[in-house]
């Protein structure tokens, strides 16, 4: 992942809807749905700067990510961040980011 990805601002079209309002040590699943993403592109998904998924996501389909064992995923000092990005040529380290979205969920 690009080292500066956590400094990105909202880029491109599309939205992310979290289906999980809060996570806890007992609830280690983050559910989400995307709309208006480019389904032909690989979407890289990170939870608190750790990659959890790299796949072509379908719009309006529910997805679940297991976060058990992810360092900092259950920190109560801040809301856990979930980041989604796509690049021009589907490579993770490409500097040409065409989509970047970030959402946060509450940690209990």
C-alpha positions as CSV (number, residue, x, y, z in Angstrom):
1,X,0.0,0.0,0.0
2,X,1.1,3.5,-0.6
3,X,2.5,4.9,2.6
4,X,0.6,8.1,2.2
5,X,-2.8,6.5,1.5
6,X,-4.0,7.4,5.0
7,X,-3.5,11.0,4.1
8,X,-5.7,10.8,1.0
9,X,-8.9,12.8,0.7
10,X,-12.2,11.6,-0.9
11,X,-11.5,11.0,-4.6
12,X,-13.7,9.7,-7.4
13,X,-17.3,8.7,-7.5
14,X,-19.0,6.1,-5.4
15,X,-20.1,5.6,-1.8
16,X,-19.5,3.2,1.0
17,X,-22.3,2.3,3.4
18,X,-21.2,0.6,6.7
19,X,-23.6,-2.2,7.7
20,X,-21.9,-2.5,11.1
21,X,-22.3,0.5,13.3
22,X,-19.8,-0.7,16.0
23,X,-17.2,-3.3,16.5
24,X,-16.0,-4.9,19.7
25,X,-13.7,-7.8,20.8
26,X,-16.8,-10.0,20.6
27,X,-18.0,-8.6,17.2
28,X,-15.1,-8.9,14.8
29,X,-17.0,-8.5,11.5
30,X,-17.3,-5.3,9.6
31,X,-20.1,-5.3,7.0
32,X,-20.3,-2.9,4.1
33,X,-21.9,-2.2,0.7
34,X,-20.5,0.0,-2.1
35,X,-22.4,1.9,-4.8
36,X,-21.1,3.5,-8.0
37,X,-17.7,1.8,-7.8
38,X,-16.0,0.7,-11.0
39,X,-16.7,-3.0,-10.8
40,X,-14.0,-3.8,-13.3
41,X,-11.2,-2.4,-11.0
42,X,-9.6,-4.1,-8.1
43,X,-10.6,-2.4,-4.8
44,X,-8.0,-2.5,-2.1
45,X,-9.7,-2.4,1.4
46,X,-7.8,-1.5,4.5
47,X,-8.8,-1.5,8.2
48,X,-6.6,0.7,10.3
49,X,-3.9,0.6,7.7
50,X,-3.8,-3.2,7.3
51,X,-5.0,-4.7,4.0
52,X,-8.0,-7.0,4.5
53,X,-9.2,-7.4,0.9
54,X,-8.2,-6.9,-2.7
55,X,-10.9,-7.8,-5.1
56,X,-13.4,-6.5,-7.7
57,X,-16.4,-5.4,-5.7
58,X,-19.9,-5.5,-7.0
59,X,-22.2,-2.6,-6.4
60,X,-25.1,-3.0,-4.1
61,X,-23.8,-6.3,-2.7
62,X,-23.2,-6.9,1.0
63,X,-19.6,-7.8,2.1
64,X,-18.2,-8.9,5.4
65,X,-14.6,-8.5,6.6
66,X,-13.2,-10.4,9.6
67,X,-10.9,-8.2,11.6
68,X,-10.0,-10.6,14.5
69,X,-6.3,-10.3,15.2
70,X,-5.8,-7.0,13.4
71,X,-3.5,-4.7,15.4
72,X,-5.3,-1.5,16.5
73,X,-8.6,-2.6,15.1
74,X,-10.2,-2.5,18.5
75,X,-8.5,0.6,19.9
76,X,-11.0,2.7,21.8
77,X,-8.9,5.8,21.4
78,X,-10.4,6.6,18.0
79,X,-13.0,5.4,15.5
80,X,-11.6,2.5,13.5
81,X,-11.1,3.6,9.8
82,X,-12.0,1.5,6.8
83,X,-10.4,2.7,3.6
84,X,-11.3,1.7,0.0
85,X,-9.2,2.6,-3.0
86,X,-8.7,1.8,-6.7
87,X,-5.8,2.7,-9.0
88,X,-5.5,3.4,-12.7
89,X,-3.8,0.0,-13.4
90,X,-5.1,-2.2,-10.5
91,X,-1.8,-2.3,-8.8
92,X,-1.6,-1.6,-5.1
93,X,1.4,0.7,-5.2
94,X,0.4,2.8,-8.2
95,X,0.4,6.5,-7.5
96,X,-2.6,7.1,-9.8
97,X,-5.4,6.7,-7.4
98,X,-8.8,6.9,-9.2
99,X,-11.0,6.3,-6.1
100,X,-10.5,6.7,-2.4
101,X,-13.2,6.5,0.2
102,X,-12.9,6.3,4.0
103,X,-15.5,5.5,6.6
104,X,-15.2,5.0,10.3
105,X,-16.9,2.7,12.8
106,X,-17.2,3.0,16.5
107,X,-15.2,0.6,18.8
108,X,-16.8,-0.6,22.0
